[in-house]
């Protein structure tokens, strides 16, 4: 054998050493499974090949935050392969981030990162589940921005604003499809979230179908149980305090809402811990209350818009299993808060997004009992 032939063999071996695995494990991605021919993909080092700005645009997070997140999830990321060169955790994380950024068919995302479609399906499910487990670390209730809320429209003691939005999905099945059809006629998950004045998510509920009403979601949520316990405890305490403190915006300890409220629209029932606008206001005080309420509550609409713009996958129709869709919603919520923590600039979406008004939740007025309205009436009479 001549030297040129030997050099060619060595070159082929070097190329093969850089190829991704041919893992053909099938994941529950909700798409039609096709048998793929064995083929190889060139895996790119995006950390080295992309500039900081290009990296952030492609993956919605900067390199520093990705490295920090990778170190955090590394113990929980699996490397599955029947061959010697499994997909490393970094490429798995980047593949999931790329999917969240595009919301496209998994085939195109797989080719961009350099894996097979079946591997991409499994990786999105695995990484989304791992990221969703970080929920309690990055998404939690607090009352640190009551003063920031007060500065918006002088509405006192607001610790968060609550609302719902629709995340479009494909029809899950013929047997349960109508359950997921929302009032606008398409299939979706009806996602409830609470945010603070910095647009940071404090609570996310993602398991309800599109037909569920906002009041139903809230009344059956863990959040309501937490707020009921907190308002009962602090009602006992505040009865013993000077009434002047009742209307002073208060900074509370981390994790304790204390003597504070959530604000929601009229799709929610008015509660001692959740204030809604006055339906058909009849006095100047009620008008001022409603105006301050609406201006302050706009934060949740902005939070939804930024969340969907950063991770367009939750604006576009997802073609995954229902369990995987829920994991993706929570995973992107966690990543959204991480981006705020790292002060990552809001980058424009790489794909065209639908009009936010087309996927917004429809509010229907919910009647509240006289007892539940007493707290709101007292606030209007004494503050506005």
N, C-alpha and C positions, 0 to 999 in steps of 0.2 A: 504493500500500500504506500502511495507517495505521500509527501509531506502536506500537499494541498488538501488531500482527502482527510488527513488527520486533523488539520486546522479546522476544516469544515465541521467535523464531528464535535470538536471541542466547542465551537461556536453554538452548535445546536444544543449541547448540554447546558450552556450558560443561559440560553433563551428559555429552555424548559424549566430551569431553576427559578425563573421569575414568574412562571405562570400560576394562576390561581388554581384552587382545587376543583375537582369535578364532582363535588358532592351532589348527589341526586336525591337526597332526602326530600320528601314532599312535606310541605307545611300546610296548615289550614288557612289558606289565604282567601277563600271564597271565590276564586277564579276557576275557570275550566282548566284542568290539568292536562298538559300535553307531554308526551314522551320526547325529551330533548335528545338530539344526537350528541354524542360525546364531543365536546369542543373545549378549547382552552381560551383563557382571557388574560390579557396583560394587566397586571395590577400596578396602578400608579401611586407614587408617594405624593399625595396631595399636600401634605405639610411642607414639603420642599418645593414642589413645582408651582404652587399658587402663591400669589402675594397675599398679604393680610386682608386687603380689601376684597380680592377675588374669592378668597377662602370664605370670608364672612357672607358674601353674596351667595355662594353656592350652597353653603351648609347652615346658614342663618345664625351661626355662632362663630366667635373668633377662635384662633388657635389656642390661646391661653385657657379659655373656658372649656374647650374640648379636651385638652390634656388634663385639666383638673377633674372633669367629669369622668374621663376614662379611668383615672386612678381610683375614683370612687366606686365605679361599677365593675372594675376588673375581676374581683373575686366571684362575680355572679354571671360572667359571660362565658358561654360554652364555646369550645372550638371543636366542631364536629366534622369529621372527614373520614372517608375510607382510604385516603391516601396520606402521604407524609406531609403535605403542605396544606394544613387547615387554614381557614379564613381567620386572620388575627383579630383580636378585639377592636383595634382601632378601625379597621376596614368595616367591621360589622357596625360600629357606631356611626361611621360616616355614611354608610349605606342607608341606615335608618333616617339620619338627618337629611340626606338627599331626598328620600321619599317624602318626608314631612315638607320639604321645600317645594317639591314639584306636584305632589298629589297625583302623580301619573301612574300609568300601568307599570307594574313591577319589572316588566321585561326591559324597558328603557332605563330604569334606575339600575338594574343589575348590570347592564352593559356599560354604564358610565363608571361604576365602581370596579367592575371586573370579576363578576361571579355569575353562576348560572341562575336562571329564573327561579328554579325550585329552592336554591340556597337563599336567594333574596327574600322569598316568601317566608321561609323559616326565620331568617335573621330579623326581619321587621317585627314578627310576632315576639321573638325572644327579647330583643332590645327594648321594645315597647313595654313588655311586662317588667323588665328590670327597672326601667326608668319610672314606671308607675309606682313601684315599691318605694320610691323616694318621696312620695306624696307628703307624708307626715313631717318630713324634714324641711321641705321648701314651701308647703302650702299649709298655713295655720292661722287661726284667728288671733287678732291683736287689736289694740285700740291706740296705736301710736300716732295716728294721723288725724285725730279729732280736731286739732287746731287747724290743720290744713283744710279739712272739710269746712270748718267754720269760716275760714277766710274766703271761701268761694262765694257764699251768699248769706253768711251769718246764721246758718242753721246750727244750733248747738248740739253737742254730745253725739255726733254721728261717727260711728266707728267703721261703717262700711255701707255700701250700696249693693243691692241684690237685683238680679235680673236673669232672663233666660234667652237663649239663642238656639237656632236649629243647626245641626251638623248633617248635611245631606249624605244619604247612603243609597245604594241600589236596593231594589225590592228584596227583602231577606228570603221570603218564600211565599208560595201561594196561600199557605195556611195562616200565616201571621202578617201578611203584607199590609192589610188595612189598619192594623194596630200601629204601624209605623208611618202611616200616611198622615201628614199634618194638615192644618187648616188651609194651607196654601196649595195643597194638592200633590206634594212630592213626599218621598220617604225620608225620614230623618230620625236622629236622636234629639230629644229636647233636653238641652244641657243648661243646668242652673249654676250660677257662679256668684260669688261675692268678691268685691274688690275694695281696696282702700283708696285714699286720695292720690297715691302714687301709681294707681292702676295695677297694683300688685294683687294677684289672686289670693284670697283668704280661704276660700272654700269652693269646691267644684263637685257637682253631682252629675254623673254622665250616663246612668243606666236606664233612663226613662225613654219610652218610644215617643215618636213625634206627636201622637194624638193626646198625650197626657197634658193636663192643664197645669199651669204654674202653681196654683194653690195646692194641687194634689202632690206635686213634687216636694214642695216645701213642708206640707203637713206630715209627710212620711219620711222626712229626712232626719239624719242624726243631728244636723245643725239646729233644728227646732228644739230638740230635747236639751241640747247644750244651752241654748238661749233661755229656755224656761227655767232651768236650774239657776243660771246666773242672775236673771232678773228677780227671782224669788229671794235669793240671798242678799242682793244689794238693795232690795226694797226694804228689808228689815233694817239695814244699816242706815240708809238715807233718811228714813223716818226720824232718826235721832239727830240728824245734822241740821245746821242752819238752812232754811229754805233758800237762801240766796245761792247756795252752792248748787241748787237744783238746775239752774240755768247757765252755769259756767262750764264751758268746754273743759273736760278733764282728761289728763293723760293718765292712763291706767297701766298697771304692771303688765309685762309681756304675758300673753296667753289668757288674760282675764279681761273680758269686755266691760265688766263693771256697770256703772250707771250710764250706759250708752245705748244708742239705737242703731238698727239697720233701717235704711230707706228702700222702699220698693214701690212699684206702680200699682194701679188698682186691680191688677190681676191677682194680687196677694191680699189676704185678709189683714185688716189692721189689728195689730197685737200690741201689748205693752212694750214689747221689745222690737217691733217692726212697724214703722209708721208709713202710711200711704197718703196720697193726696186726698183732699176733701172733694167729694163728688158734688158738682154743682155748688160751688162756694157762694155764699149769700152776704158775707160781710167783708169789709176791707181787711180785717185781720186774717180771714180765711184766704183771701186772694194773695196777701203777702206771704202767708204760709205756703201756699201752693207754688208761688213763683220761686221761693227759696228752695223748696223741695225739688222742683224740676231741675233747677240749675245744678244743685248738688248731686242729684241722681244721674246726671249725664256721664259721670265717671265710668259707670259700668258699660255704657254703649261704646265709649272710647276704648275701654279695656278689651272688649270683644273685637273691635276693629283692629287694634294693634296685634292681638293674639292671632287673628286669622291672616293678617297681612304678613306676619313673620313666619307662620307655618300654614301655608295655603292648603295643606291636605285637609284641614277641617272646614274649608270653604267649598271644596270640590266634592263631587260624589265619590265616596269611598267604596271600593269593591273588595271588601274583606269580610271575614266572618264577624258576627256581632260581638263576640268576646274580644277579638282583636281590635275592632273599632273602638270599643270602650277603653282598651289599653292605650291606643294611639291618642285619644282625647286627653286622658290623664297625663300621658308622657309629654305631650306638647305643652300642657299646662305647667308641668314641672319645669320644662326647658324655658318657657316664657318667663317664669319667676327667676330662674338662674340668669337669664339675659339681663333682667332688671338689676339683679345683685351685682353683676359684672359691668353695669353701665354700657352695655353693647348698643351701639346706635341702631335705630330702627331702619332696616334696609328695605328697599322696595321689593315687591314680589317679582319672581322670575316668570310667572305665568299670569294670565289675565284672570281676575277674580270676578265672580258674579256680584251684582249690586247687593250691598249689605241689606237694603230694604227688602230684597226678595227672600232673604233667609232669616229675617228678624222674627222673633216670637210675636204673636198677636195677643194683645192684652184685652181681657174681658173683665168688666167690673165685678168684684166679689163683695157681697154684702158682709158687714161685720156686726157683731152684737153691740148693744149699748155699753156693756161692760168693757169690751175691748176698745171702744172709742173714747172712753173717759180720759185716758192718759193723753191722747192727742188733743182733746178739747181743752184740757188743763194747760197744755203747752201753748196752744193758740191764744188763749185768753190772757196768759201771763207774760208771753214773750213777744208775740207778733202784734 
